[in-house]
């Protein structure tokens, strides 16, 4: 039961508050301009609270808070804690796909254009996101005829540089050939800058320059060059046609469309820069609570703008409804952009029509998601309830952890821990262990070490403040080990030694007949073969097996590819790479005499002696 903090202990200041359950797990994170008044609203008759809020308060056992200076800081702290801990009663976000971006790698010596998904690297320029990868690939293919910068990988670039011959793209005029010095640095940088300007929406200047170049070449009777300019101009205009014009050339704004029901919402966003639709994205919001429309818009804005926007912050954000505490969000966006940002609901004209289009996109995405959700959610709920009934658990196992071991004749021993929450893999919680104390082939001892390390870390972290909690802060309701009675016995022994046998329920899943063993029963639990619950256990067992094997292969591969030049004092990666390149390979270094090594003017004598002694043993005359 939730204990109310003593009167006067809650500060009348801005901050973030966190509700915890009996395991110390965060179940809800909120923010407030006044922590005292906001938290006081939870300690009233549950009949007056919204149903989901009342359920959260009933499940909570304690509440903590972190005081900050401003409401904007409270907003940022709340979002970071939600992203770190994913509390059960907070809104969750799921992107409906990994959207592609067009990236220009400004961190490279010769910048490269490529289409990417996923993580972005600081220093590069990104454009998008785009709805379809094929569309941006086609646009990039057209633009390379006008801005022929490289698209090849670093390995291919270096390969052709060593050969002294350019690749096919140079011969079909889709690359300027920087690998073989066919283009000067200044000219290449100009092409990169022109491509960046064009992708950023400054198309008029590029078109005008191409028209001028074509006219000048024609006037000078250089008709072949004029024809090239004409063809480049045609491809640029074709690329421009693919960018829908929806406003004036000075307008930068984002348009948000929302469609929702009682459980979830679908969001679609169009990014408009210099009057053109330059990108789009969409995601699903799991409400996980009682959200009014204005609160839903607030959560969507947090999702959109806490992450760095590759297109930059807009001057205006158009939303279907104004967010809760509009001034707070405008102040936060102003701090990010460095100038005023307005949040508004479009009432008429082209912006209103564009938002209706975005809302239709959101409705289509939501319809597809609901078809999938109707089967997915029900099957997961059935699986968890069936597991609770079959295994005799006090509650449905919302968090399940599974452990497996992998090795090759006792070498490179590793363990894996995979996690499912609410029946779905939680890959950010996966962990892998390098077994330290077990020599030879002993799965029981290895399993004991892994479980002891994981659960000891849990005991160390469970009572820490929320901001100091680490990667093992929360326990599973169900702990599954890959194996039969023997592995289950190891899990029971570890839990008993750590005093967790009454808190965490263990089970063993034997591979041969898919039998489930639980404490206190000699015979396995009978779980029907076609049941969703057995399928759930098989999935998490197979995932732990895959995760352990991947880590084992990684360690084995590193050991097998270890170089004889590793571990030599003074021979770092850069110096080692130069040595191998100049000598003609690792084998050539191994055959080299001490005089050969000392003859390298850039290699210190002490390092040359260390290399020779590592490869041939100490010299007798030293």
N, C-alpha and C positions, 0 to 999 in steps of 0.2 A: 504494500500500500504506500502511496506517495506521502512523504512527510513534508509538511509545510515548513519552510525556513522560519526561524524566529523573527518576530516583528522588528523592523528597523535594520535588519542585516542586509536586505536587498537595496542596492544603491538606486537613487533616483537619477539615473544617468543612462546614456546610450550604451548599447552592448548587444551581445549575442547570448542566448540561453540554450541549455542542452538538457533534455530529459533522458534519463537512463533507466533500463530495466534491472531486474534482480541480478543479472549476470554482469552488470556494468556496461552493457552495450548501448550505444546511442540509438534512440528510437525516434527522436525528433529534435531539430535545431530550428530556432527562430531568432528574430532580431526585434529590437524595440528602441524607440526614442527614449522611453523611460522603462527600465527593467522592473522597477517597483510596481508600477500600475499594470504593465503587461502581464507579469507573472501572477499578480493578484487576481486577474480575470480567470485563471485556471482553477483557483481554489474556491469554487462555489458549488452549489447543488448541481450534480451531473445532469439532472433533468433539463437544466437550462443551457447546457453545452451542446454543440452539434454532435451527431452520433459518433463520427470518427474521432473528434477531439476527446469526447468522453471515453472512448475505448483506449485512446493513447494514455490519458491520465490514469485510467484504471490499471494499465499495464506498467506504468512508470513507478519506480521506487525512490528515485532521487532526482534533484534538479540542481544544475550548476550554472554559473554565468561568467562571462568575460566582459569586463568593462572597457570601453574605448572612448575616444574623445568626441567623435562626431557620428551622426547617423549614417553618413556615407561609409565610414570605416566599419560600422556595424553591418551594413549591407554586404560589404566585401568579405568580412570575416564569416558571416553566415554562409555565403555561397561556397567559400573554400572548405569549410567544415562539412557541408553537405556533399561536396564532390569527393572529399577524402573518406568519409565514413558511410555514405549512402544510407542514411537512416530510413527505417521502414515507413515512417509516417510522413516523410517529406516527398516532394515532387521528384520524379526521376525522368530522365530524358533518354530517348533512344533515336539516334539518327536512322532514317529509313534506308540509307545506303552510304557508302563511302564515296563522297563526291570528288570528281577529278578537278585538279587545278592545272593551269599552265604556269610552269616555273621557268624563270631565267636565272641561272646560277651565277649570281654576281660575285660569289666568293671564289670562283675559279679564275685562273689567269686568263683563259679565253672562255668567256661566258657561254653557256650552253642552254638551248631551249628544249624543254621536255614536258610531257604530261605526267603528273604524279597524283597519287592518292596518299592519304594518311599524314604522318608527322611532317612538319615543316621546319626547315633549318634557318636559323637566324642569319640575316645578311642577304638572303636571296629575295627576289621579287616574285610575287605570286599574283595570278589573275584568275578570278572565278569566285566561288565554285560554279561549275557548269552542270547542266542536267544530264548530258550524255558525253562519254569520252570520245565517241566517234565524231561528234560535231566539232570539238576543239581540235582533234587530230586533223580533220579536214581543213579547218581554218589555218592551222599551223602549216600544213603542207602548201597552202596557197601563199601564205606570207613569206615562206622561205624563198620564193622566186624573187621577191622584192628585197627582203632582208636576209641574205644567205649566211646566217650564223650557224655554227655547228650544232648538231643534234646527237652526235655520237658519244659513246661512253668514254671515260678517261682511258680505259685499257685500249680501246680501238684507236683513240687519238694518238696515244703513245706508240702503238704498234706501227701506224702509218708514218709517224715522225721518224722512227728508226729505219723504216724501209725507204723513206724519201719519196714515196709515191702516194698521192691522195686517193681516196676511195671513190666509188661510183657517184656519190652525191656531188662531188666537185665537178665531175664531167657533165652532169645534167644540170649544172648551175643552181643547185640547191645548197651549196656550201662554198664559202669563199676560200677554203683550203688553208686555214691558219696552221695546220699541222706540218705543212711543208713550206711555210713562209710565202704563200702566194698572195697574202694580203698584209698590208702594213697595220701596225697596232692602232694608229690614229683612225684609219678608215674603218677598221673592225669595230672600234669603240663607237664610232658614229652610227654604224648599222645597229648596234645593240641599243643605243639611245633612241634611235628612230623607232625600233620595234617596241620599246617600252612606252614611248609616247603614243604610238598607235593603239596598243593594247589598253592604255589608260584613257583612251577616248579622244585624244588630240589628232583626229584624222585629217582635218582640213590642211594643216601645214604639210603633211606628208604628200597628200594628193597634189597640192600646188607645186611642191618641189619637183615631183615626177613630171608634171605637165611642163614646167620650165625646162627640165633636162631634155625632154622629148623635143620641144621647140628649138632649143639651142643646137641639138644634134642634127635636126632636120635642116636648120639654116646653114650649118657648116657642111651640109651634104654627106654627113655620116649616117646614112640611112640604116645601116645594120644596128648601130647603137640606138637610133631613134626607135627602131622596131622593138628592141629589148625594153626600152622605157615604156613603149605603148603596151607591151604584154604585161609588164609589172604593174602598170596603172590599172589594167583590166582586172588583175587578180586582187589588187587592193580594193577596188570598188566592189568586187564580188564579196570580199570579206566584210566590207562595211554594210552591205545589204543584209548580211546575216545578223547584224546587231539592230534589234528593234528600237526605233526612235519613239520615245514616249513623253518627251518634255523638251524644255529649252536647253541650249548648250551649256548653260551655267548651273543647271540643277543637279544636285547630288542628294539622293534620299533613298531610304530603304522602305519597302512596302511589306507589311506583315498581314497574312491571312490566317484565320483560325476557325476550326470546326471542332466541336467537342460533344461529349455525352457525359454521363455521370462518372465514368471511370477514367477516361483518357481524352486527349485532344490531339489533333494533327495541326502542325504549323508549317506554312510555306512562306518563304521570304524571297523577294526579288530585289537585287541590288542595282540601283540606277545611278550611273555616273556620267556626268556631262550629257544628260538627256537620253542615254542609251541603257538598255538592260544588259549589264555586264556580267551577271551571274545569278545563281539561284541555289537554294538549299531547302531541305525539309527535315523535320524530325517529329517524333511522337512524344507527348508528355503524359506520363503516368501520374495522375493527380494525387493519389495516395492520401486523400483527405478532402475536407469540405472547402472547395475553392469557389469564390465568386468570380464573375467574369473579369473584374478589374484586377483581382489577385492573380488570375491565370495569365493575364497580359504582363503583369510584373515579372512572373517567373520566366516567361518567354524572353523578355528583354534581358534578364540576367543571363540566360543561356546564350543569347546572341552576342552580347557585348563584353562578357567577362573574358572570352577568348579573343585573341588578337585577330582583327579583321584584315585579311590581305588587301582589301580594296580601300582601307582607311575608314575612319569614322565619318558618317554622313552629317550633313547640316540639318537633316530633318528625318524623323522616323514616323511613318504613317501606320497607324494601328486601327483595328476595328473598334476598340473601346479604350478609353483612357485608363492608364494603370492606377492602382492604388498608390496614393502619395506621389502624384505626378511630379511635383517640384523636386522631390528627392532624386528621382531617376534622371531628370533633366540636369540637375547639379552634378550627378555622378558622370553622365555622358559628357558634360562640359569639361570636367576635369580631364577626361580621357582625350578629347579632341583638342582642347586648348582654346576653344571658342564656343559660342552659344550653340546648343542643339535643342531643337523644338520637337516635342512629341505631340502629334495631332491626329484627329480623325478627319479624313477627307470627306467633304460634303457634296462636292459637285465637280464636273469637268473631267479632264483626262485622268487625274489622280484617283478620282472616285471609280472610274471605269477600270483602271489598272488594278485597284484593290479588289474589285469584284472578280477580275480574272484570277488574281492570286488566291482568293477565297475558293473559287471553283477548283483550282489545283489542289488546295487543301482538302476539299470535300472528296475528290477522286482518290487521293492518297489515303484518307480515312476509311473510305469504303473498302479499299483493298486490305487495309490493316484489320478491320473488323471481321472480315471473312476469315483471316488467319487466326485472329484472337479467339473467335468463338470455339474453335477446336483446340487450340494450343492451351489456353488458360484452363479450360475444363479438364483436360487430360492431366495437367500438372497438379491441379487441386485434388483430383481423384487419386493420383499416385501418392501424394503426401498423406492423405487421409487413410489410404489402404496400408501404407507403411506403419503409421501410428497404430492401427488396429492389429496388424499381423505381428508386430514386434512388442506390443504391449507398452508403448511409450506414453508418458503422461500428456504429451502435446505433439502436434504435427511437427516433424523435424524440418523447420524452415532453413536451418543451416546444416549441411551435411559435408563432412570432410572424409576423403578417402586417401589411403596411403599404400604405396607399392615400392618395391625395391628392384634394383637392376644392377647387374655386374656381369663380368666375363671371367669365369674361373677365379672369382675372388678379387679381381683387379678392377680399379675404377668403380668402387662400390658407391652407389648413389641411392637416394630415396626421393620420393615425390609426394607432395600434398596438393590435392585439387579440391576445389570448393564449389558446392552448389547452394545457392540461396533461392528460395521459392521455386525450386525445381529447375533453375537455369544456371549454367556455368558462370562463375564469377572469376574470370581469368586474372583480374587485378589482384586477387587474393591467393593465386597459386604460389607455391613455394617449392624450392628444391634444396636438397641437403647432400653435401659430400660427407660420406661416412668416414669418421676419423679414427675410431678406436677398434674396429673389427679387422682382424687379419685372417684371410682365407674365406672360405664359403660358409657363412653362418647367417642365414636370413633372420633368425630369431633375434640374435644379438644386434644386428643392424637395425631391425624394426624397433627394438627397445631403445637404441640410441636416438633414433629419429623422433619417436614419440616423446621421449623424455625431454629432448631439446625443445620441441614445439610447446609442450604443456608447461614446462618450467618457465619459458618465456611468457606464456599466458599469465601465470601466477605473478610474475614480476611486473606485468604491465596493467593488470586489471584495475588496480587501485590508483593508477596515475591520473593526473588531470587530463581532460580530453585532448588538449593541444599537444600533450607529450606521449600519447598512445602510439604504439608502433604497429608492426605488421602482424603480431600475434595477439592482438588485444582482446579478441572475442572467441568464446568457446563454441564448438558445434553442439547441437542437440543430439546428433548421431555421428559416431566415429566409426568408419568402415575400414577394415584392413583387408587387403587382398590375400586370401588364404583361408584355411579351415580352422580347426580347434586350436592348433599350435599357435598361430598368429593371434587368434582371439585371446588365448591365455596370456600372451605377452602384453596385449593392450590392457587386459584386466589388471595385471600386476603393476604396470606403470601407473594406471589411474589410482589404484589403491595406495601405492607408495606416496603419491602426491596429494592424497586426500580428495580426489576428484571423482571417486567411484559413484557417489550419489548424485553428481551433477551432470556427468557426461555418460551417455549410453553407448557401449561398444557393440560391434557386430562384425562377423567374419564372413566373407563371400568366397566360397570355394569354387575354383574354376571348372572342375571336372563335370559336376552335375548341377552347377549353379545353385548350390545349397547355401542357406543362410544360417549361421550359428550365432546364438546369443548366450549371455551368461545364465547359468543355472539350469541349462537344458542339455542333456546328452545328445538328443536327436536334433537334427536341423529343423528350423521353422518351415512349415509348408506354405510357400507362396505360389499361387497358381501360375503356371507357365506363361499364359498370354497376358498376364496382368500388367497394368501400367507401372505398378510399384516395383516389380522385378525388373522391368525394362529400365526404370530409372536407376536402380542399383547397378545394372549391367553397364549403363552408359557412363556412370561416374567411375566404375572400376576400370573400364576400357580407357577412359581418359587419363586416369592416373598411371596406367601401364604405358600409354603413349608418351606421357610427359616424362616419366622416369627413363624410358628408353632413349628419348631424344637427348636428355642431359648426359646419359651414359655414352652415347655415340659422340657427343660434342667433346667430352673429356678424353675419350679414347683417341679421337682424331687429333686433338692438340698434342697428346703424348707421342703419337706416331709421327707427327710432322715436326717435332722438336728438332731444332738445328744444332749441329755441333758447335756453332758460334754463339749459342745462347749462354748467358751467365758470365760473360767475360767483362771484368771491370774496365770501364772506359769505352766499351764498344756498344754504344746505344743504337737504336733503330736506324737513324740517319747515317751514322758512320758505317754501320754494318752493311747497309744497302749500297753505299758508295764503294766499299771494299769488294763486295761480291761482283758489282758491275765492272769495276776496273780489272779485277783479276780473271773474270770470265766464268764465275760460278763458285758455289761452295766447295766443290771437289777441287777446283784449282787453288783455292785458299788453303785447303788441307794439304795439298802437295807442295805449296810454296816453302822456300827456305827462309830462314830468319833474315838473310841478307835481302831477299826479295821484299819482305815486309818492311824492313828498315829503309829501303829505297823509296818508299812512298813518302813524299815530302809532307803531305798533309796529315799523316798518321803519326802521333807521338811515339817516341821510342819505347816508352814504358808499356803502351798498349800493344805495340808490335811484339814485345817480349811476352806479354800476357797471352796473346793469341797463339804464339808458337808453343809456349809451355802447356797451354790447354790442349793443343792438338797433338803434341809430340812428347810431352813430359819435360821436366826441368833439364836445362843444359848442365853438363858436368862442370864446365869451366866457369859457371856463374857462382 
